[in-house]
C-alpha cells in the first residue's frame, strides 16, 4: 500500500540520517576510544536498534567501521608525517603500538612499517 511504502521510505531516510550523523561523530572523535554503547547513546537509540540500523545503512558493524576510519587516518599519518608508529598509535587511541600494528595489518594486509616504506618509494 501507499501508506506502507511511505513509512518504509521514512524509516530508511531516518536510518540514513543516523548513519551519516554517527560517522561524522566518529570522524570528529577519531582520536578517542568509542564504545558501541557511547555511539548508541549519541543517537538516542538503544544499542541493539542502533547496531542493526548501522549495519543496514553502512554495511558493517559500527566498531569495525570506526577501526577502519582510524586505520585510514593512520595511513595518512604514515605517509605525510614523521611521527613514529607508537606516536600514531597513541594519537588514534589504540591501547598499545602492538595492538595498533596487528589491527593495521589485519585491515591493510601489511604492517605500518611496510606501508610507510612502500609509500616512500612511490
N, C-alpha and C positions, 0 to 999 in steps of 0.2 A: 504494500500500500504506500501511498504518498507520505503518510504520517511516519511510517516506519523508516522509509528512506531518508526522510528529513532528520529523524532522530539519529540514525546511523551516521549521517553526514556531520551532524552537530558534535557527536561524540568523537568522531575521527578528527575533527578540527580542534577540539579540546585537547586530545591526546597529542596532536602535532604541536600545539602551542606549549604544552607541558614539556615535551621533548626539547623544544627549542629553548625554553626558559632554563631548563636544567643543564643542558650542555653549555649554555652561556655562563651559568653559575659555576660549573666545573672549570671552565677556562679562566674565570676570574679568581678561582681558588686553586689553581694548578699546583701551587707550592705547599698546599696543605694535604693532610690525610683526611679524606671524607669517607664516612661510612654510608651504607645503604640507608640506615635509619635517618641520618642527617639529610640525605638527599630527599627522602620521602617527606620528612618534616618541612623541608624548604618548599615543597609543592603543596603541602597541606593535605596530602593523601596518605592513607595507611600504607605500610611498607609493601604488602603483597599486591595491592592495586597499582601502586606506583611501579613496582618491579615488572609486572605483566605488561602494563601500558608502555613502559620504556622500551622493552624488548619488541613489542609490536610496532612501535614508531621508529626506533633507531636500528633495531636488528640484532642487538647483542645486550647482555646484562649491563646495568649501569656501571658497576665497578670495573668490568672489563673495558668498557668504553673509556672510563676515566684513566685507567692504566695506559691505554693506547694513546690518549692525549698527552700523558706525561712522557711517554717514550718518544712521541713526535717532537715535543719540546726539547727533550734531551738530545735528539738528533741535531736539532738546530744549534744547541749549545756546543755540541761536539764539533760541528763544522765551523761555527762563527766565533767561538771564544777560546781562550786558552785555559779555561777552568779545568781542574783535574776531574777525573771520574768521581772521586769522593765528594768534591765540591758540588758537582752536578747532582749527584745522588741526594745529598743533604738539601740542596736548594729545591728539589722537587718532592721533598717529604718522604723519601724512602728511609726505612729504618736503618739500613746499612748499605755500604757500597757493594757487598757481595750479592745481597738480595736484588739490588738495582741491576747489576751486571747479568744475573741469571734471568731476570724479567726481560731485560733488553734483548738478550739472546733468544729467549722464547718468542718474543714478538717479531724481532727483525731477522733473526736467523744467524746473526754474527754478534760477537761481543762488542761492547762500546769501543774498546781499543782498536779492534779490527775495522769497525765502522769509521772511526776517525782516520786511521791510516789509509783506508781506501779512498776516502773523500778528499784527503790532502793531495792524493795523486791526480785527481781529476783536473 
